[in-house]
């Protein structure tokens, strides 16, 4: 695959989302993100202000996870969390679709929930997590269309907290075919190495959500394929 290390780093949302995450861990990851040149750092909203301060002066953006990881909070709560995260300095929002409402077939309410967050974001990119492990092929396509109809910037595969958190090539390809070329697709989960990264790009992903260990493994794989 014809891609540079810098282009790979720009595509990576390096995530630190466990409930046990400490402020010191956030600050330590921010130092790594800054020094190693990753494009984004994805965190729960309690940590946004700290990460923004730690990354000040770097090109890295902070991504806020909203309604995470269940999506099962009111729209008003998601809007408040979005506004608060942006006020704290977040540049992008990763929100979770209300999966239960969607699975019951109330697409209008599911879309309204997403649209409210997109509007609250005021032009900041919103990625809609559709939680593919819980969906059929048809539901994955329908959820992608719901996200697209709201003006969201990306469809994102999953939170990584579901029973099978792996990002699947087939899911990325289905989402890309559904939304076409002009919307972002974020693959999230156990991408793990350069070959899986390359497969996701080939399938249509233009952003990846991974942890720091996976990010480094992807870059080691790229270096092995591109010896100096």
ABEGO torsion letter per residue (X at the ends): XBBBAAAAAAABBBBBABAABBAAAAAAAAAAAAAAGBABBBBBAAAAAAAAAAABGBABBBBBBBGOAAGABBAAAAAAAAAAAAAAGBABBBBBBBAAAAAAGBAAAAAAAAAAAAAAAGGBBBBBBAGAAABBAAAAAAAAAAAAAAGBABBBABAGABABABBBAAAAAAAAAAAEAABBBBBBEBAGBAAAAAAAAAAGBABBBBBAAAAAAAAAAAAAABBX
